[in-house]
């Protein structure tokens, strides 16, 4: 079971770089009223088969949906932009709402081991496409029967919002009545956010550059360096990207580096840096003055950070692969600021990584909580007296968030709580938690 899903996933180059992701207005989501919009388009077997193959890789082979989709879209050079959008839209929606199509199959008395092609066809029927005259569709009920059986209003919440039963109960235990609202928010398509690189431009300048390239975007008042794109596109093709004027980074994630309050000239450590989205943000806030130590247990991610830093014009980041406690020990009592963007369940960013909910289990959640506590206990020693530390996750659950901080403070009397912040999917954000702590002695 792969479970160490980290917040850095939201900073790395994702589908918006590599695929024709569906535009907002082109992407359908299940209607809570069960309305079916007829589609005049004819289904193409190769596209349906590709989606089915992708589902098999996600659900049977435990692969990540983002990487699977990249593989699907690169598997046939004949795929046009409309084909790619069709695959991306329905593949992601099927991963997101897989329990709904399983529920539908059960309502129709279909066998539990129904093949993925049949499930895809049934789903597309609920989206308004008529079933094709293919051998694969012979044993599937006719269009009107499927559409009559697809009744979102009759689905239990865990089916409607499409999460495993155990995860629904866990969320209820952690968040109470709020969990239902957060689940609904986690099934809303996430927009693409860019972070203006302050070392080369500002948000107004970035907007001007984007307009000159035919891209429309809007400011995000709560995140001073952020702009939100009006539609999905391959931003890697933009000249402004190649010049290092921006990075793709979720708006919630953009709040974390400023929360740490770094200052020019300081020694700042990003100890779970991944590919470095937040480290790059820290460098910009520090005006490229001082020193940033970027650490991670996976050295290949730090290699990507080096490439990104060069494009961004960042000169103060130094990478250190974590090879054991000796890597941490050499920086004891050295850091003015420490960022711990710890491995977590990723339950706050399901709208971007919907396959996460199918990969987690109760044991992996427990293991992650132990990892988080261990990182806090060990890595916090790198902060010098008077320094600040931010503990951050992209989880919604108190067991990974407030409770971890409270436990740490109870065991480390030389630390004090300063402030914390949640961002919530029900309020239009990705779900993040961040807590600012100060070492007193």
Residue pairs with C-beta under 8 A, 6 or more apart in sequence:
1 62
1 359
1 361
1 363
1 364
2 62
2 359
3 345
3 359
3 360
3 361
3 364
3 365
3 367
3 368
4 343
4 368
4 371
5 343
5 344
5 345
5 346
5 353
5 356
5 359
5 360
6 272
6 274
6 341
6 342
6 343
6 344
6 346
6 394
7 253
7 272
7 274
7 341
7 342
7 344
7 346
7 349
7 392
7 393
7 394
7 432
8 272
8 273
8 274
8 275
8 276
8 277
8 278
8 301
8 341
9 274
9 346
9 349
9 352
9 353
9 394
10 249
10 250
10 252
10 253
10 277
10 349
10 352
10 394
10 430
11 247
11 248
11 249
11 250
11 253
11 274
11 275
11 276
11 277
11 278
12 274
12 275
12 277
12 301
12 304
13 236
13 248
13 275
14 66
14 248
14 352
15 21
15 66
15 69
15 70
15 88
16 192
16 232
16 233
16 234
16 235
16 248
17 234
17 235
17 236
17 248
18 70
18 73
18 234
18 236
19 69
19 70
19 73
19 84
19 88
19 234
20 73
20 81
20 84
20 85
20 88
20 232
20 234
21 85
21 88
21 232
22 85
22 88
22 89
22 92
22 232
23 85
23 231
23 232
24 189
24 191
24 230
24 231
24 232
25 231
26 85
26 89
27 89
27 93
27 189
28 37
28 89
28 93
28 127
29 93
29 187
29 188
29 189
30 93
30 97
30 100
30 126
30 152
31 152
32 152
32 153
32 160
33 152
33 153
34 150
34 151
34 152
34 153
36 126
36 127
36 128
36 147
36 150
37 127
37 128
38 128
38 130
39 127
39 128
39 129
39 130
41 129
42 132
43 121
43 124
43 129
43 132
44 83
45 132
45 134
45 136
46 76
47 83
47 86
47 87
48 117
48 120
48 121
48 124
48 136
49 117
50 72
50 75
50 76
50 87
51 72
51 87
51 90
51 91
51 94
51 116
51 120
52 115
52 116
52 117
52 119
52 120
53 72
53 116
54 65
54 68
54 69
54 71
54 72
54 87
54 91
55 91
55 94
55 95
55 98
55 116
55 119
55 120
56 116
57 63
57 68
57 71
58 64
58 65
58 68
58 95
58 355
58 358
59 98
59 358
62 359
64 353
64 355
65 91
65 92
65 95
65 353
65 354
65 355
66 353
68 91
69 87
69 88
69 91
69 92
72 87
72 91
73 79
73 84
73 87
73 88
79 87
90 120
90 123
90 124
90 127
92 354
93 123
94 101
94 119
94 120
94 123
95 354
95 355
95 358
96 162
96 187
96 354
97 123
97 162
97 187
98 162
98 358
99 158
99 159
99 162
99 163
99 164
100 150
100 152
100 155
100 159
100 160
100 162
101 119
101 122
101 123
101 126
102 119
103 155
103 159
104 122
104 123
104 126
104 146
104 149
104 150
105 111
105 112
105 114
105 119
105 122
106 112
107 149
107 150
107 151
108 122
108 141
108 145
108 146
108 149
110 118
110 122
110 140
117 136
118 136
118 137
118 139
118 140
121 131
121 132
121 136
121 137
121 140
122 140
122 146
125 131
125 143
125 146
125 147
126 146
126 147
126 150
130 143
131 137
131 140
131 142
131 143
131 146
140 146
141 149
152 160
157 168
157 180
157 183
158 164
158 165
158 168
161 168
161 180
161 183
161 184
161 186
161 187
162 187
162 357
163 171
163 183
163 357
164 357
164 358
166 361
166 362
167 357
167 360
168 179
168 183
170 362
170 365
170 397
171 179
171 182
171 183
171 347
171 396
171 397
172 179
174 396
174 397
174 398
174 399
175 182
175 396
175 397
175 398
178 426
181 426
182 396
182 424
182 425
182 426
182 431
184 426
185 351
185 424
185 425
185 426
185 427
185 428
186 347
186 348
186 350
186 351
186 425
186 431
187 350
187 351
188 351
188 425
188 428
189 351
190 250
190 349
190 351
190 352
190 430
191 228
191 229
192 228
192 229
192 232
192 233
192 235
192 248
193 220
193 223
193 226
193 227
193 228
193 229
193 248
193 249
193 250
193 251
193 254
194 206
194 217
194 226
194 227
194 228
194 229
194 235
194 246
194 247
194 248
194 249
195 223
195 225
195 226
195 246
195 247
195 248
195 249
195 254
195 277
195 281
196 202
196 203
196 205
196 206
196 225
196 226
196 227
196 245
196 246
197 244
197 245
197 246
197 247
197 280
197 284
197 312
197 313
198 225
198 284
198 285
198 287
199 244
199 283
199 284
199 287
199 288
199 312
199 313
199 314
200 243
200 244
200 245
200 312
200 313
201 209
201 245
201 246
202 225
203 219
203 224
203 225
203 226
203 227
205 245
206 227
206 240
206 245
206 246
207 217
207 219
207 227
209 239
209 240
209 245
210 216
210 217
210 227
210 238
210 240
213 238
213 239
213 240
215 229
215 233
215 238
216 229
216 230
216 231
217 227
217 228
217 229
217 230
218 227
218 228
218 230
219 226
219 227
219 228
220 226
220 227
220 228
220 251
222 251
222 255
223 251
223 252
223 254
223 255
224 258
225 254
225 281
225 284
226 249
226 251
226 254
227 246
228 251
229 235
235 241
235 246
235 248
240 246
242 311
243 311
244 311
244 312
244 313
247 277
247 280
247 281
247 308
247 312
249 277
249 281
250 349
250 352
250 430
251 429
251 430
252 348
252 394
252 423
252 429
252 430
252 431
252 432
253 277
253 278
253 394
253 430
253 432
254 281
255 421
255 423
255 432
255 434
256 278
256 281
256 339
256 341
256 390
256 392
256 432
256 434
257 278
257 281
257 282
257 285
257 339
258 285
259 390
259 392
259 421
259 434
259 436
260 268
260 282
260 337
260 339
260 388
260 389
260 390
260 436
261 337
261 388
261 436
262 268
262 282
262 285
262 286
262 290
262 336
262 337
263 286
263 290
263 336
264 286
264 287
264 289
264 290
265 286
265 289
265 290
266 286
266 290
266 291
266 336
266 337
267 290
267 291
267 293
267 334
267 335
267 336
267 337
268 282
268 286
268 290
268 291
268 292
268 293
268 335
268 336
268 337
268 338
268 339
269 292
269 293
269 295
269 331
269 334
269 335
269 337
269 338
269 339
269 382
270 276
270 278
270 279
270 282
270 292
270 293
270 294
270 295
270 339
270 341
271 293
271 295
271 322
271 328
271 338
271 339
271 340
271 375
271 379
271 382
272 295
272 296
272 339
272 340
272 341
272 342
272 343
272 375
273 279
273 294
273 295
273 296
273 301
273 302
273 305
273 319
273 341
274 296
274 298
274 301
274 305
274 341
275 301
275 302
275 304
275 305
275 308
276 294
276 301
276 302
276 304
276 305
276 308
276 309
276 317
278 339
278 341
279 292
279 294
279 305
279 309
279 317
280 305
280 308
280 309
280 312
280 314
280 317
282 292
282 337
282 339
283 292
283 309
283 312
283 314
283 316
283 317
284 312
284 314
286 292
286 316
288 313
288 314
288 315
288 316
289 316
290 316
291 316
291 318
292 316
292 317
292 318
293 318
293 320
293 331
293 335
294 302
294 305
294 317
294 318
294 319
294 320
295 302
295 319
295 320
295 321
295 322
295 327
296 302
296 321
296 322
297 321
297 322
298 321
299 321
302 319
302 320
302 321
303 319
305 317
305 319
306 317
306 319
309 315
309 317
320 327
321 327
322 328
325 378
328 378
328 379
328 381
328 382
329 381
331 382
332 381
332 382
333 381
333 382
333 383
333 384
333 385
334 382
334 384
335 382
335 383
335 384
335 387
336 384
336 387
336 388
337 383
337 387
337 388
337 389
337 390
338 379
338 380
338 382
338 383
338 387
338 388
338 389
338 390
339 389
339 390
339 392
340 375
340 376
340 379
340 380
340 389
340 390
340 391
340 392
341 392
341 393
342 371
342 372
342 375
342 376
342 391
342 392
342 393
343 368
343 371
343 372
343 375
344 368
344 372
344 393
344 394
344 395
344 400
345 356
345 360
345 364
345 365
345 368
345 395
345 397
345 400
346 353
346 356
346 394
346 395
347 356
347 357
347 360
347 394
347 395
347 396
347 397
347 431
348 393
348 394
348 395
348 396
348 423
348 425
348 430
348 431
348 432
348 433
349 356
349 394
349 430
349 431
350 356
350 357
350 425
351 425
351 430
352 430
365 399
368 400
369 399
369 400
369 404
372 393
372 400
372 404
373 404
373 407
373 408
376 391
376 404
376 408
377 408
377 411
377 412
380 389
380 408
380 412
380 415
380 439
383 389
383 439
384 439
385 439
385 440
385 441
386 438
386 439
386 440
387 438
387 439
388 418
388 436
388 437
388 438
388 439
389 415
389 436
389 437
389 438
389 439
390 434
390 435
390 436
390 437
391 404
391 405
391 408
391 434
391 435
391 437
392 432
392 433
392 434
392 435
393 400
393 401
393 432
393 433
394 430
394 431
394 432
394 433
395 401
395 431
395 433
396 422
396 424
396 425
396 431
396 433
400 433
401 422
401 433
401 435
402 420
402 433
402 435
405 417
405 420
405 435
405 437
408 415
408 437
409 415
409 416
409 417
409 437
414 439
414 440
414 441
415 437
415 438
415 439
415 440
416 437
416 438
416 440
417 435
417 436
417 437
418 436
418 437
418 438
419 435
419 436
420 433
420 434
420 435
420 436
421 432
421 433
421 434
421 435
422 431
422 432
422 433
423 429
423 430
423 431
423 432
423 433
424 431
425 431
